[in-house]
């Protein structure tokens, strides 16, 4: 029996917007989902360890739900582009129901 896909994401990459449906636990994290669904070259070179910054995304409508709380992630973002609250490393975001309706812009790796 296949699970119902109850999480809908709107992902913008390279000027195109794609709607992706998934369910909690289908992907290890948001980076893996983006790589699988959009085939972004060069994304996640460190394998999801929050070191390289190649999986950066901009959260267009996240509010306070998905703020950076990890010092390692914050340091990578600051080193790469400076401080910006709507920027996250997609490898550090678990795929669960809190993402439903989220609009994401994939930044160039």
Phi and psi in degrees as a GROMACS rama.xvg file:
@    title "Ramachandran Plot"
@    xaxis  label "Phi"
@    yaxis  label "Psi"
@TYPE xy
-92.2599  139.064  UNK-2
-71.5557  150.093  UNK-3
-76.7171  135.636  UNK-4
-83.6102  106.097  UNK-5
-109.356  9.89744  UNK-6
-120.225  123.221  UNK-7
-115.66  127.332  UNK-8
-118.905  147.979  UNK-9
-116.592  110.918  UNK-10
-116.144  125.905  UNK-11
-105.329  128.391  UNK-12
-149.575  130.778  UNK-13
57.2493  35.3769  UNK-14
82.7393  -3.24527  UNK-15
-108.141  144.804  UNK-16
-113.963  129.752  UNK-17
-125.532  138.833  UNK-18
-95.524  127.29  UNK-19
-121.624  131.637  UNK-20
-113.008  139.279  UNK-21
-153.384  -174.571  UNK-22
-137.906  160.493  UNK-23
-57.3752  129.735  UNK-24
89.0658  -8.18398  UNK-25
-65.2335  -35.203  UNK-26
-122.539  148.036  UNK-27
-60.9561  -41.7558  UNK-28
-156.992  177.052  UNK-29
-65.2436  -33.1117  UNK-30
-61.2829  -44.5392  UNK-31
-64.004  -41.1844  UNK-32
-60.5349  -47.8285  UNK-33
-62.6304  -44.4375  UNK-34
-61.8898  -40.4405  UNK-35
-70.9118  -39.9732  UNK-36
-88.5031  -31.4374  UNK-37
-115.415  -8.77455  UNK-38
53.2536  56.9494  UNK-39
-81.2102  115.287  UNK-40
-68.1431  137.576  UNK-41
79.897  4.34226  UNK-42
-82.9836  135.582  UNK-43
71.996  44.3003  UNK-44
-64.5013  -24.5115  UNK-45
-89.8258  2.48959  UNK-46
76.1722  22.2613  UNK-47
90.0517  22.3633  UNK-48
-94.975  5.5899  UNK-49
61.1346  42.8191  UNK-50
-116.296  -37.3805  UNK-51
-92.5423  -29.3612  UNK-52
80.5932  9.31204  UNK-53
-81.9819  -2.11618  UNK-54
-111.192  25.7388  UNK-55
-66.5196  138.386  UNK-56
-132.931  157.821  UNK-57
-107.836  127.027  UNK-58
-89.6508  112.486  UNK-59
-83.9902  -20.8799  UNK-60
-146.242  35.6824  UNK-61
-82.6785  -22.8771  UNK-62
65.2661  -142.982  UNK-63
-91.213  -1.88359  UNK-64
-67.0865  -28.5843  UNK-65
-126.457  41.5914  UNK-66
-73.42  153.609  UNK-67
-69.6699  127.112  UNK-68
-119.43  -11.8999  UNK-69
-95.1923  130.256  UNK-70
-64.063  -36.9072  UNK-71
-64.4535  -45.0624  UNK-72
-63.5506  -44.7165  UNK-73
-60.1608  -39.0402  UNK-74
-66.6636  -40.3414  UNK-75
-64.8677  -43.5582  UNK-76
-63.911  -45.2686  UNK-77
-62.9051  -41.9116  UNK-78
-65.544  -34.4445  UNK-79
-84.3513  -47.9013  UNK-80
-132.315  -1.03715  UNK-81
93.5504  -168.988  UNK-82
-92.7912  128.984  UNK-83
-154.378  120.104  UNK-84
-67.6995  -25.9562  UNK-85
-87.7333  3.2682  UNK-86
-98.0281  134.727  UNK-87
-138.628  161.881  UNK-88
-91.1923  121.678  UNK-89
-65.4358  -21.5882  UNK-90
-69.8125  -14.7674  UNK-91
-101.528  7.17268  UNK-92
-113.04  117.23  UNK-93
-74.7088  146.436  UNK-94
-85.7117  108.691  UNK-95
-148.485  -177.513  UNK-96
-60.3884  -23.3838  UNK-97
-63.8398  -19.0628  UNK-98
-83.8911  -10.6093  UNK-99
-56.0285  125.666  UNK-100
86.3059  0.0384945  UNK-101
-67.7796  136.719  UNK-102
-105.488  127.204  UNK-103
-127.412  140.488  UNK-104
-117.208  120.74  UNK-105
-79.4087  125.382  UNK-106
-86.1524  153.926  UNK-107
-65.3468  129.62  UNK-108
